[in-house]
Amino acid sequence: MLAAMKREWRALKHGTPGRRFQERHARAQRSRASRLSRILRSLLGVLVAAAGIVLMPAPGPGWAVFILGLALVASDVRFVARALDWAELRARSAWHWARSH
Protein backbone atom coordinates (compact mmCIF):
# COMPACT_ATOMS: atom_id res chain seq x y z
CA MET A 1 0.00 0.00 0.00
CA LEU A 2 2.81 2.43 0.86
CA ALA A 3 4.53 1.64 -2.43
CA ALA A 4 1.31 2.38 -4.33
CA MET A 5 0.94 5.70 -2.50
CA LYS A 6 4.51 6.65 -3.39
CA ARG A 7 3.91 5.69 -7.01
CA GLU A 8 0.77 7.85 -7.16
CA TRP A 9 2.55 10.79 -5.53
CA ARG A 10 5.38 10.58 -8.08
CA ALA A 11 2.88 10.40 -10.95
CA LEU A 12 0.99 13.40 -9.58
CA LYS A 13 4.19 15.35 -8.97
CA HIS A 14 5.56 14.71 -12.46
CA GLY A 15 2.21 15.08 -14.22
CA THR A 16 1.51 17.78 -16.74
CA PRO A 17 0.44 21.05 -15.07
CA GLY A 18 -3.19 21.66 -15.87
CA ARG A 19 -3.80 17.95 -16.51
CA ARG A 20 -2.28 16.14 -13.50
CA PHE A 21 -5.51 15.76 -11.49
CA GLN A 22 -7.49 14.67 -14.54
CA GLU A 23 -4.77 12.13 -15.31
CA ARG A 24 -5.02 10.89 -11.70
CA HIS A 25 -8.78 10.64 -12.10
CA ALA A 26 -8.36 8.58 -15.28
CA ARG A 27 -5.89 6.23 -13.54
CA ALA A 28 -8.29 5.79 -10.61
CA GLN A 29 -11.17 5.00 -12.97
CA ARG A 30 -9.08 2.35 -14.76
CA SER A 31 -7.97 0.75 -11.50
CA ARG A 32 -9.64 -2.34 -10.13
CA ALA A 33 -10.53 -0.66 -6.86
CA SER A 34 -13.79 -1.84 -5.39
CA ARG A 35 -16.81 0.41 -5.20
CA LEU A 36 -16.49 0.44 -1.41
CA SER A 37 -12.87 1.63 -1.53
CA ARG A 38 -13.82 4.42 -3.93
CA ILE A 39 -16.65 5.53 -1.66
CA LEU A 40 -14.36 5.42 1.37
CA ARG A 41 -11.66 7.41 -0.46
CA SER A 42 -14.20 10.07 -1.45
CA LEU A 43 -15.64 10.20 2.06
CA LEU A 44 -12.14 10.56 3.52
CA GLY A 45 -11.44 13.34 1.03
CA VAL A 46 -14.59 15.22 2.03
CA LEU A 47 -13.69 14.86 5.73
CA VAL A 48 -10.12 16.05 5.15
CA ALA A 49 -11.37 19.01 3.06
CA ALA A 50 -13.85 19.90 5.81
CA ALA A 51 -11.04 19.76 8.38
CA GLY A 52 -9.05 22.10 6.13
CA ILE A 53 -11.92 24.58 6.09
CA VAL A 54 -12.10 24.48 9.87
CA LEU A 55 -8.32 25.02 10.09
CA MET A 56 -8.18 27.92 7.61
CA PRO A 57 -8.71 30.76 10.14
CA ALA A 58 -5.99 29.40 12.43
CA PRO A 59 -2.31 29.80 11.60
CA GLY A 60 -1.02 26.70 9.92
CA PRO A 61 -1.69 24.44 6.97
CA GLY A 62 -5.46 24.92 6.55
CA TRP A 63 -5.28 25.48 2.79
CA ALA A 64 -2.89 22.55 2.28
CA VAL A 65 -5.21 20.22 4.20
CA PHE A 66 -8.20 21.49 2.19
CA ILE A 67 -6.42 20.90 -1.14
CA LEU A 68 -5.28 17.44 -0.03
CA GLY A 69 -8.91 16.56 0.71
CA LEU A 70 -10.01 17.84 -2.69
CA ALA A 71 -7.25 15.83 -4.36
CA LEU A 72 -8.64 12.68 -2.74
CA VAL A 73 -12.14 13.52 -3.98
CA ALA A 74 -10.75 14.34 -7.45
CA SER A 75 -9.72 10.71 -7.86
CA ASP A 76 -13.39 9.82 -8.20
CA VAL A 77 -15.13 13.06 -9.25
CA ARG A 78 -14.08 14.42 -12.64
CA PHE A 79 -15.49 17.90 -12.00
CA VAL A 80 -13.26 18.31 -8.94
CA ALA A 81 -10.23 17.06 -10.92
CA ARG A 82 -10.90 19.62 -13.65
CA ALA A 83 -11.41 22.39 -11.07
CA LEU A 84 -8.09 21.57 -9.38
CA ASP A 85 -6.26 21.59 -12.72
CA TRP A 86 -7.84 24.95 -13.56
CA ALA A 87 -6.91 26.36 -10.14
CA GLU A 88 -3.34 25.06 -10.47
CA LEU A 89 -2.84 26.93 -13.73
CA ARG A 90 -4.25 30.15 -12.25
CA ALA A 91 -2.10 29.81 -9.13
CA ARG A 92 1.03 29.21 -11.22
CA SER A 93 0.23 32.26 -13.33
CA ALA A 94 -0.28 34.42 -10.22
CA TRP A 95 2.93 33.08 -8.69
CA HIS A 96 4.96 33.91 -11.80
CA TRP A 97 3.40 37.36 -12.00
CA ALA A 98 4.15 38.05 -8.32
CA ARG A 99 7.76 36.93 -8.68
CA SER A 100 8.32 39.17 -11.70
CA HIS A 101 6.98 42.31 -10.01
N, C-alpha and C positions, 0 to 999 in steps of 0.2 A: 504494500500500500504506500509506504514512504517513497519507494522508487517511482511509482506511478505519479505521485504528487510532484516529485522533483522533475520528472519528464514533462508534466503539464506546465510547470512553472517556466522551464526552459523554453518550451514551445510558445508560451504567452510572451515571455520576455523578448524572444527573437522574432516574433511575428511582425507582420507588416503594419506600421502605424495606420490607424484608420480601418483596419481589417482584422486585427488580432482577436477581438472578442467574438466577431462573427465566425472566424476560423475555429475558435474554441467551441463555439456553439455547434458548428458542423461536426467537429470531432466527437462531441458528446452525443449528438444524435446518431452517429454511426456506431457508437460503442454498444456493447451488449449489456449495458447496465439495466438492471431490473426497473420496473415502474416504481417500485417502492423506494429504491435508492435515489431515483430522480426526484421523487416527491420529497424525500428527506433532505436532499441537497438543496432544493429550492426553499424548503421551510427553514433550514439552517441559514441560508442566505438572507431570507427576510428577517429572521431574528437578529443576525449580525448587523444588517443595515439599520434596523430599529435601534439597536444598541449604539450604533454610530450617531444616529440622530440625537439620542439622549446625551451622548458625550460631546456633541459639538460645542455647546456653550462653555464647557470646562476647558481649561488648558490641556492640551494633549492631542492624541491622534484621532479625534472624532471623525474627521473627513476620511482618513485612511481606513478606518473601520467601516464606515459607510460604503466606501467604494469597494472594499473587499466583499462585503455582503452582496452588493449589486453584481460583482463579478461571479459570485456563486450562482445567483439567480440567472445571469446571462447564459450560463451553460445550457439552460433549458427553456429560456424565453427569448426568442429572436429579437423582439422589439427592444428589450433591455440591452442585448448585445449591440444592436445598431446604435442605440442611444449612447452607450459607453464609447464606441468607436468615434461617433460624432463629437462627443465631449473631449475625447483625447486630442483630436485634431485642433479643436478650438483652444484647448489649454496649451498645446505646443506652440500654436501661433501667438498666443498672448505671452508666453514665456520668452519666445524669440524677440518679440517686439519690446518687452520690458528690458531685456538684456542689451538691446541695441540703443536704448534711449537713456 
